[in-house]
């Protein structure tokens, strides 16, 4: 995936790895929900045919991998969780074929949701492979320190901090520094540092009253919009680096 080259610094990769662990943990919750749903389906379907014990077993596996993803949010665990979603999809395809062969009454609707979930998990895994080594090696103390930094930034009152700005939707805060800025989202799904010279090209319509920044992040494009007051702070901080 094409992205801004400055995201490849070791500091940004470490921050992305921390955010990736948070993402994997959140996806683990989705895995738990999906597992419970399939366990429920399996319990009901067994009364129709014992062949449906397969969906019950896969539901338990889905539940287990979801729990593991929350406890140990590494790419290896996420790969296992993704593999289970794929197997669940293939199981539903197989059952559709069986219904077609035996009863002549296939129901393709039963494979749509499993397909969406499998593709979603696989897509996220493909993106996170970029951070494979960093996700596994990030120290626990650095994760704790970053979370604490996020909490401190969220607690500060914007109007009392001339070097702190916030997006209009309040999802992201930016700590302005002498030579660069630290961006961090409240949900800790994205965090990175950027120099002033890297931020300048990200400004869309520099002459606008309300600034909009767009970054080519390795995990997907990021767009941050600021209200007038926060835009004025950004303009004052960047000074001549914002073209007229």
C-alpha positions in Angstrom: 0.0 0.0 0.0 1.4 3.4 -1.0 1.9 5.7 1.9 3.9 8.8 3.0 7.5 7.8 3.4 8.0 9.5 6.8 5.7 6.9 8.4 8.5 4.4 8.0 10.5 5.9 10.9 11.1 3.5 13.8 9.2 5.8 16.1 6.1 5.8 13.9 6.3 2.1 13.4 6.4 1.6 17.1 3.3 3.8 17.5 1.5 2.0 14.7 2.3 -1.3 16.4 0.7 -0.1 19.6 -2.4 1.0 17.7 -2.4 -2.3 15.8 -2.5 -4.2 19.1 -5.5 -2.1 20.1 -7.2 -2.9 16.8 -6.5 -6.7 17.1 -8.0 -6.6 20.6 -11.1 -4.8 19.4 -11.5 -7.3 16.6 -11.2 -10.0 19.2 -14.4 -8.7 20.7 -16.0 -9.1 17.3 -14.7 -12.7 17.1 -16.2 -13.5 20.5 -19.6 -12.2 19.3 -19.4 -14.1 16.0 -18.4 -17.2 18.0 -21.4 -16.9 20.3 -23.7 -16.4 17.4 -22.4 -19.6 15.7 -22.6 -21.6 18.9 -26.3 -20.6 19.2 -26.9 -21.6 15.6 -25.0 -24.9 16.2 -27.1 -25.8 19.3 -30.3 -25.2 17.4 -29.1 -26.9 14.2 -28.0 -30.1 15.9 -31.6 -30.9 16.7 -32.1 -31.0 12.9 -29.1 -33.0 12.0 -25.9 -34.2 13.8 -23.8 -33.0 10.9 -24.4 -29.5 12.2 -22.1 -30.3 15.2 -19.4 -28.8 12.9 -20.8 -25.3 13.2 -21.0 -25.7 17.0 -17.3 -26.7 17.1 -16.3 -23.9 14.8 -18.3 -21.5 17.0 -16.4 -22.6 20.1 -13.1 -22.2 18.2 -14.2 -18.7 17.1 -15.0 -17.8 20.6 -11.7 -19.1 21.9 -9.6 -17.2 19.3 -11.5 -14.0 20.0 -10.6 -14.3 23.7 -7.0 -15.0 22.8 -6.9 -12.0 20.6 -8.0 -9.8 23.5 -5.5 -11.3 25.9 -2.6 -11.6 23.5 -3.1 -9.1 20.6 -0.3 -10.3 18.3 -0.4 -10.9 14.5 0.0 -14.7 15.0 -3.1 -14.9 17.2 -5.0 -12.7 14.7 -3.9 -15.0 11.8 -5.5 -17.9 13.7 -8.7 -16.0 14.3 -8.8 -15.0 10.6 -8.3 -18.6 9.6 -11.3 -19.7 11.7 -13.5 -17.1 10.0 -12.5 -18.5 6.6 -13.2 -22.1 7.7 -16.6 -20.9 9.0 -17.3 -19.4 5.6 -16.3 -22.6 3.8 -18.5 -24.6 6.2 -21.5 -22.5 5.2 -20.7 -23.0 1.5 -20.4 -26.7 2.1 -23.8 -26.8 3.8 -25.3 -24.8 0.9 -24.0 -27.4 -1.5 -25.4 -30.3 0.7 -28.8 -28.6 0.7 -28.6 -28.3 -3.0 -27.6 -31.9 -3.5 -29.8 -33.6 -1.0 -32.9 -31.3 -0.8 -32.5 -29.2 -4.0 -33.2 -26.1 -1.8 -30.0 -24.1 -1.3 -30.1 -20.8 0.6 -27.2 -18.5 -0.5 -28.2 -15.9 2.1 -26.5 -18.1 4.7 -23.1 -17.5 3.2 -23.3 -13.7 2.8 -22.5 -12.7 6.4 -19.8 -15.3 6.9 -18.2 -14.1 3.6 -18.3 -10.5 4.7 -16.7 -11.3 8.1 -14.0 -13.5 6.5 -13.1 -10.9 3.9 -13.0 -8.2 6.6 -10.7 -10.2 8.9 -8.4 -11.1 6.0 -8.3 -7.5 4.8 -7.2 -6.3 8.2 -4.6 -9.0 8.5 -3.2 -8.1 5.1 -2.7 -4.5 6.2 -1.2 -5.4 9.5 1.5 -7.7 8.0 3.4 -4.5 7.4 4.0 -4.3 11.2 4.6 -8.0 11.9 7.9 -7.7 13.7 7.0 -4.5 15.5 3.7 -5.8 16.9 5.4 -8.8 18.5 8.4 -6.9 19.9 6.8 -3.7 21.3 7.6 -3.5 25.1 4.7 -3.6 27.5 6.0 -0.4 29.2 5.9 1.5 26.0 2.3 0.5 25.4 1.5 1.7 29.0 3.3 5.0 28.5 1.5 5.7 25.2 -1.9 5.0 26.8 -1.0 7.3 29.7 0.1 10.0 27.3 -3.2 9.7 25.5 -5.1 10.0 28.7 -3.2 13.1 29.7 -3.8 14.8 26.3 -7.5 14.1 26.5 -7.8 15.6 30.0 -6.2 18.9 29.0 -8.5 21.8 28.2 -8.0 23.0 24.6 -8.6 26.7 25.3 -5.9 26.8 28.0 -3.3 25.1 25.8 -2.0 27.2 22.8 0.1 24.2 21.6 -2.8 21.7 21.7 -5.4 21.4 18.9 -8.4 19.1 18.4 -10.3 17.9 15.3 -13.9 19.2 14.9 -15.3 15.7 15.8 -13.0 15.6 18.9 -11.7 12.2 17.8 -8.1 13.3 17.4 -5.8 15.6 19.4 -2.6 17.1 18.2 0.2 18.2 20.5 2.2 20.8 18.7 6.0 21.0 19.4 8.8 23.1 18.1 9.7 21.1 15.1 6.8 18.7 14.7 3.5 17.4 16.1 2.2 14.3 17.8 -1.2 13.1 16.6 -3.2 10.7 18.7 -6.8 9.5 18.4 -8.9 9.2 21.6 -9.6 5.5 20.8 -5.8 4.9 20.3 -6.5 3.4 16.9 -4.0 5.8 15.3 -1.0 7.7 16.7 2.0 9.2 14.9 4.5 12.0 14.9 5.2 14.3 11.9 7.6 17.2 11.2 6.3 20.5 10.1 7.7 19.9 6.6 5.7 16.7 6.4 2.5 18.3 7.6 2.5 21.1 5.0 1.7 18.9 2.0 -1.1 17.3 4.0 -3.0 20.6 4.2 -5.9 20.8 1.7 -6.9 24.3 0.6 -4.5 26.2 2.9 -6.4 29.4 2.5 -9.6 27.9 3.9 -11.0 29.1 7.3 -11.2 25.5 8.5 -8.2 23.4 7.7 -8.4 19.8 6.5 -5.3 17.5 6.7 -5.0 14.3 4.7 -2.2 11.7 5.4 -1.2 8.6 3.4 -1.1 6.3 6.4 0.2 2.7 5.8 -3.0 1.3 7.2 -5.3 3.6 5.2 -5.8 7.2 4.4 -6.4 9.6 7.4 -8.4 12.8 7.1 -8.6 15.3 10.0 -10.8 18.4 9.9 -10.4 21.3 12.3 -12.8 24.1 13.3 -11.9 27.8 12.9 -10.2 28.3 16.3 -8.1 25.1 16.0 -7.3 26.0 12.4 -6.0 29.4 13.5 -3.7 27.7 16.0 -2.4 25.4 13.4 -1.8 28.2 10.9 0.1 30.2 13.6 2.2 27.2 14.5 3.1 26.4 10.9 3.6 30.1 10.0 5.2 30.5 6.6 5.1 26.8 6.0 1.4 27.1 5.0 1.3 28.5 1.5 -1.2 31.2 0.8 
